[in-house]
């Protein structure tokens, strides 16, 4: 079987599964199988594939047919133009989370300042490591309650050569941490428990539910974070958090009751208020 024939067969099967990005996904999976760039797939349609390559590609297509995310199959997802390893123990980084980085650069434009950074619920480490990638003298800590996620974050730090400026700690929202930080970032779980069953298959069946489940009203983690962030943030520090759709009023009430003020609510590309920027109110 030649490359083009395998690709057409893979695309057809993914279309049967209702996958809108069938052609792109099939190309990515075939490129992964052949250990080549996607451009090679386009430019070399008549290359003959070995039986082993055909079987491996078909296995990958079968996984995608069942709605397993491409990032989980490939074991990698790009975030902030950086490659991050992902597994079943980490939430796949999403484009809307990059708004946290955009807001941070707006409010802390000096990239040469030696900031101390805390990432609460670090997962793959994408937020912390992307921050350290931008701020060349900054150091940071990422915490999570999933031990295997921390191992992934540590591996990502090594791969990005940021391991000397980062540390990953097993902790429940920073419990046990001492000291104060210039910057705190977090993308906590914010989906209502009852809504998880209604999520798309690629999310509810393959993403860690601990990274999704925000309790009965989706706000459980923010109630915890309000007090935690207050204790861990420097008086002149900044905290930036992602939120779910239509949660900004409730999250604002939680954080203002803890002594914060909202500097800005930032929209995603769909016009949804997705990120909150907070500082401690002056006494």
C-alpha positions as CSV (number, residue, x, y, z in Angstrom):
1,X,0.0,0.0,0.0
2,X,1.3,3.4,-0.9
3,X,1.2,6.4,1.4
4,X,-1.7,8.1,-0.4
5,X,-3.9,5.0,-0.2
6,X,-3.3,4.6,3.5
7,X,-4.1,8.3,4.1
8,X,-7.3,8.1,2.2
9,X,-8.4,5.0,4.1
10,X,-7.5,6.7,7.4
11,X,-9.4,9.9,6.5
12,X,-12.5,7.9,5.5
13,X,-12.6,6.0,8.8
14,X,-12.3,9.2,10.8
15,X,-15.0,10.9,8.8
16,X,-17.3,7.9,9.7
17,X,-16.6,8.8,13.4
18,X,-17.8,12.3,12.8
19,X,-14.4,13.9,13.3
20,X,-14.4,17.3,11.6
21,X,-10.6,17.5,11.4
22,X,-10.3,14.0,9.8
23,X,-7.8,14.9,7.1
24,X,-5.5,16.9,9.3
25,X,-5.6,14.2,12.0
26,X,-4.9,11.4,9.6
27,X,-1.9,13.3,8.3
28,X,-0.6,13.9,11.8
29,X,-0.9,10.3,12.7
30,X,0.7,9.1,9.5
31,X,3.6,11.5,10.0
32,X,4.0,10.2,13.6
33,X,4.1,6.7,12.2
34,X,6.7,7.5,9.7
35,X,8.7,9.8,12.1
36,X,8.5,12.6,9.5
37,X,7.1,16.1,9.0
38,X,3.5,16.5,7.7
39,X,5.0,18.2,4.6
40,X,6.6,14.8,3.7
41,X,3.1,13.2,3.7
42,X,1.9,15.9,1.2
43,X,4.9,15.8,-1.1
44,X,5.5,12.0,-1.3
45,X,2.1,10.4,-1.9
46,X,3.5,7.4,-3.8
47,X,6.0,6.1,-1.2
48,X,5.4,2.4,-0.4
49,X,4.6,1.7,3.3
50,X,5.8,-1.5,5.1
51,X,3.4,-3.9,6.7
52,X,4.6,-2.6,10.1
53,X,4.0,1.0,9.2
54,X,0.5,0.2,7.9
55,X,-0.4,-1.7,11.0
56,X,0.9,1.0,13.3
57,X,-1.0,3.7,11.4
58,X,-4.2,1.7,11.5
59,X,-3.9,1.3,15.2
60,X,-3.5,5.0,15.7
61,X,-6.5,5.7,13.4
62,X,-8.5,3.2,15.5
63,X,-7.7,5.2,18.6
64,X,-8.7,8.4,17.1
65,X,-11.9,6.8,15.7
66,X,-12.9,6.3,19.4
67,X,-12.4,10.1,19.9
68,X,-9.1,9.8,21.8
69,X,-7.5,13.3,21.4
70,X,-4.7,13.7,19.0
71,X,-2.5,15.1,21.7
72,X,-3.0,12.0,23.9
73,X,-2.2,9.7,20.9
74,X,0.9,11.7,20.0
75,X,1.9,12.3,23.6
76,X,2.5,16.0,22.9
77,X,0.6,19.3,22.7
78,X,1.9,22.7,21.7
79,X,1.3,25.6,24.1
80,X,2.7,29.1,23.8
81,X,4.7,27.8,20.8
82,X,6.4,25.3,23.0
83,X,6.1,21.4,22.9
84,X,4.7,19.8,26.0
85,X,4.5,16.1,26.8
86,X,1.0,15.1,27.8
87,X,-0.5,11.9,29.2
88,X,-3.7,10.5,30.6
89,X,-2.7,12.2,33.9
90,X,-2.5,15.7,32.5
91,X,-5.1,18.0,31.0
92,X,-4.2,18.9,27.4
93,X,-3.2,22.5,27.2
94,X,-5.8,24.7,25.4
95,X,-5.4,27.9,23.4
96,X,-7.7,29.9,25.7
97,X,-5.3,29.3,28.6
98,X,-2.6,31.3,26.8
99,X,-4.7,34.4,27.7
100,X,-3.1,34.0,31.2
101,X,0.3,34.6,29.6
102,X,-0.9,37.5,27.5
103,X,-2.4,39.2,30.6
104,X,0.8,38.5,32.6
105,X,3.0,40.1,29.9
106,X,0.6,43.1,29.9
107,X,0.8,43.7,33.6
108,X,4.4,42.6,34.2
109,X,6.2,43.7,31.0
110,X,9.7,43.6,32.4
111,X,11.0,40.2,31.2
112,X,14.4,40.7,33.0
113,X,13.0,41.0,36.5
114,X,13.6,37.9,38.8
115,X,10.0,37.2,39.6
116,X,9.0,34.3,41.8
117,X,6.1,32.3,40.2
118,X,3.6,29.8,41.6
119,X,1.4,27.7,39.4
120,X,-1.4,26.1,41.4
121,X,-2.7,22.9,39.7
122,X,0.3,22.7,37.3
123,X,-0.6,19.5,35.4
124,X,1.8,19.3,32.5
125,X,3.6,22.4,33.8
126,X,2.7,24.4,30.7
127,X,1.7,27.6,32.5
128,X,4.7,27.7,34.8
129,X,7.2,26.7,32.2
130,X,5.9,29.1,29.5
131,X,6.1,31.9,32.1
132,X,9.7,31.0,32.9
133,X,10.4,30.8,29.1
134,X,9.3,34.5,28.8
135,X,10.9,35.8,32.0
136,X,14.5,34.7,31.8
137,X,15.5,35.4,35.4
138,X,12.3,34.1,37.0
139,X,12.0,31.0,39.2
140,X,8.9,29.1,40.0
141,X,7.1,26.3,41.7
142,X,4.3,24.2,40.3
143,X,2.1,22.2,42.6
144,X,-0.4,19.4,41.9
145,X,-2.1,16.6,43.7
146,X,-1.5,14.0,41.0
147,X,2.0,12.5,41.4
148,X,2.2,11.2,37.8
149,X,1.3,14.7,36.5
150,X,4.3,16.1,38.4
151,X,6.6,13.6,36.7
152,X,5.3,14.8,33.4
153,X,5.9,18.4,34.4
154,X,9.4,17.6,35.5
155,X,10.1,15.9,32.2
156,X,8.8,19.0,30.3
157,X,11.0,21.2,32.4
158,X,14.1,19.2,31.4
159,X,13.1,19.1,27.8
160,X,12.8,22.8,27.7
161,X,16.0,23.3,29.7
162,X,14.0,25.1,32.5
163,X,14.6,22.5,35.2
164,X,17.2,24.6,37.0
165,X,14.6,27.4,37.5
166,X,11.6,25.3,38.3
167,X,10.5,22.9,41.1
168,X,7.4,20.7,41.2
169,X,5.8,19.7,44.5
170,X,3.0,17.4,45.5
171,X,0.5,19.7,47.3
172,X,-3.2,20.4,47.6
173,X,-3.4,24.0,46.3
174,X,-0.2,25.0,47.9
175,X,-0.8,23.5,51.3
176,X,2.5,23.5,53.2
177,X,4.2,26.1,51.0
178,X,6.1,28.9,52.8
179,X,7.0,32.3,51.5
180,X,5.3,34.7,49.1
181,X,5.3,34.9,45.3
182,X,5.3,37.8,42.9
183,X,3.1,36.0,40.4
184,X,0.5,33.3,40.9
185,X,-1.2,31.6,38.0
186,X,-3.9,28.8,37.9
187,X,-6.2,27.0,35.6
188,X,-8.3,25.2,38.2
189,X,-11.2,22.8,37.5
190,X,-14.4,24.8,36.9
191,X,-16.8,22.4,35.2
192,X,-20.0,21.6,37.2
193,X,-20.0,18.0,38.3
194,X,-23.3,17.3,36.6
195,X,-22.0,18.7,33.3
196,X,-19.0,16.4,32.9
197,X,-21.2,13.5,31.6
198,X,-22.4,15.9,28.8
199,X,-18.9,16.9,27.6
200,X,-17.6,15.7,24.3
201,X,-16.2,12.2,24.3
202,X,-12.6,13.3,23.7
203,X,-12.8,15.3,27.0
204,X,-15.0,13.2,29.4
205,X,-13.4,9.9,28.4
206,X,-9.7,10.9,28.1
207,X,-9.0,13.9,30.3
208,X,-8.4,13.4,34.1
209,X,-11.6,14.2,35.9
210,X,-9.7,15.8,38.8
211,X,-8.7,18.5,36.3
212,X,-12.3,19.1,35.2
213,X,-14.5,18.7,38.2
214,X,-15.3,22.0,39.9
215,X,-17.9,20.6,42.3
216,X,-21.6,21.0,42.2
217,X,-21.6,24.6,41.0
218,X,-18.1,24.7,39.4
219,X,-16.8,27.2,41.9
220,X,-15.5,24.8,44.6
221,X,-11.8,25.3,43.7
222,X,-12.1,29.1,43.6
223,X,-13.5,29.2,47.2
224,X,-10.3,27.3,48.2
225,X,-8.0,29.4,46.1
226,X,-9.3,32.7,47.4
227,X,-7.8,32.2,50.8
228,X,-4.7,30.2,49.5
229,X,-3.7,32.9,47.0
230,X,-4.1,35.6,49.6
231,X,-1.6,33.9,51.9
232,X,0.9,33.1,49.2
233,X,0.8,36.4,47.1
234,X,3.2,39.3,47.9
235,X,1.3,42.5,48.7
236,X,2.3,44.0,45.3
237,X,1.9,40.7,43.5
238,X,-0.5,39.6,40.8
239,X,-2.7,36.6,40.5
240,X,-4.2,35.4,37.1
241,X,-6.8,32.7,36.9
242,X,-8.8,31.0,34.2
243,X,-12.5,30.7,34.7
244,X,-15.5,29.0,33.1
245,X,-18.2,30.7,31.0
246,X,-20.4,33.1,33.0
247,X,-18.4,32.5,36.2
248,X,-16.8,36.0,36.5
249,X,-19.4,37.5,38.8
250,X,-19.2,34.6,41.3
251,X,-15.4,34.4,41.2
252,X,-15.2,38.2,41.6
253,X,-17.4,38.0,44.7
254,X,-15.2,35.2,46.2
255,X,-12.0,37.0,45.6
256,X,-13.1,40.5,46.6
257,X,-14.4,38.9,49.9
258,X,-10.8,37.8,50.5
259,X,-9.4,41.3,50.0
260,X,-8.6,41.3,46.3
261,X,-9.5,43.7,43.6
262,X,-10.1,42.8,39.9
263,X,-7.8,44.6,37.6
264,X,-9.3,43.1,34.4
265,X,-11.5,40.4,33.0
266,X,-10.0,39.2,29.7
267,X,-12.0,37.7,26.8
268,X,-11.1,34.7,24.7
269,X,-11.5,34.6,20.9
270,X,-15.2,33.8,21.3
271,X,-15.8,36.9,23.4
272,X,-16.2,34.8,26.6
273,X,-14.7,36.3,29.8
274,X,-12.1,33.6,30.4
275,X,-9.3,35.1,32.6
276,X,-9.3,37.2,35.7
277,X,-6.4,39.4,36.8
278,X,-6.3,40.1,40.6
279,X,-4.2,42.1,43.0
280,X,-4.5,42.6,46.8
281,X,-6.5,45.7,47.8
282,X,-4.4,48.4,49.5
283,X,-5.3,48.9,53.1
